[in-house]
Amino acid sequence: MPRELQKVIVMGLGYIGLPTASMLATKGHQVLGVDINHKAVDTINSGRIHIVEPDLDVLVRSAVNSGNLKASLQPEEGDTFIIAVPTPFKEENGNPKAPDLSHVEAATRAIAPYLREDNLVILESTSPVGTTEAIARIIASERPELQGKVHTAHCPERVLPGQILRELVDNDRIIGGTTKAAVAKAKALYKTFCNGAILETDSRTAELSKLVENAFRDVNIAYANELSVICDRLGINVWETIALANRHPRVNILQPGPGVGGHCVAVDPWFIVASAPDESRLIRTAREVNDAKPEWVIEKVKKKAHRFREPVIGCLGLTFKANIDDLRESPAMEIAHTLTCMGIGQILLCDPNVTQERSPMPLYGLKEVLDRSDILVLLVDHDEFREIDPQVIKDKVVIDTKGVLR
Ligand code: SAJ
């Protein structure tokens, strides 16, 4: 193998691990992807994918066909180990939003027996400050003879679901090492596929930078969501207000909606709050403002529903954001589910991006929902909903949480 080409072990073959593993493989590295899900391992080894992301199927197929990408339930020895496993919440000491590092710890223990002197271990999972150092401590306790001889770094993933492959190549990349040598090694690896700038720092700063990016987005969206509630009280159109304010050269307010979902923006700010609870007042409040938005939408629907004897209520959209099929932590789903359980009328759900087998509740076609509903609740700004003819819905009560049916 040429010097810059390595054997890379990628722990976790989800939305980040699989694109990263396939990208490295198509650049010539020899990659072993490891996952605890044997179905995912089998699917990838047959050149197919188990998640939805534009163009990922083509990349994985070519990576597997080249012989450079293999998936397995077990790690092996290699040069670099990348950890890309989930970091969800857990309940701890009365805090329901404490970071759950059990997957990161398990992945570290799983690779420990295979580590050799001069190996590099990269944490890509979004993690609370200090996690990379904790990984180094686990390695030191599992392999005391390697103490100080294995490099560790945090290289947070920053790609946007729906645009992962483009952003993996084009985005700037932060590399935070526990030592300078770790940074240099990680940089050499990422340079083989990343066209963006490589920004060098220490591991703790890298960890916080990643959390801060998503918390910034969350605070900005909370501002937009709070404005939407204020505007509703005052009878003013929030989207027009924000569009006008954003014409100021130094103002850039994001868009309000039914709440904030997904597994990043609605999660990561809590990792900052958990590590500095007394100091994170604004970040915590933003989370609370965004988490309260679904309930506000539900109350609005309830008030409108009281005008009808047996209203038919059409909910448009279930995913956590537009033009994807991902239902994780979706505020639209939360609203649709609560409305269905409340029994205030017949609820018709519609999402052109979600198949019936993936939906926990029955789905209806868009035309039927538009025809039959007395009340329409738009929850996701999918392209299909932007094309709804205003004439078709002119006699309906419309609650438009994304401002697309104007
Ligand atoms: N949302 C709004 N209003 C907006 C923008 C978004 O209500 O103006 C909502 C969305 O509908 C969704 C939620 O916020 O429910 C999150 O969506 P998103 O598109 O803001 O972000 P994610 O979760 O898909 O991806 C984010 C990205 N982070 C930033 O843009 C700072 C991505 O770059 C990260 O890599 C990703 O989190 C991650 O993995 O951390």
Residues whose N, C-alpha, C, O or C-beta is under 5 A from the ligand:
A	BS01	SAJ	E157 R158 V159 L160 P161 E213 N214 R217 I221 L254 Q255 P256 G257 G259 V260 G261 G262 C264 V265 F320 K321
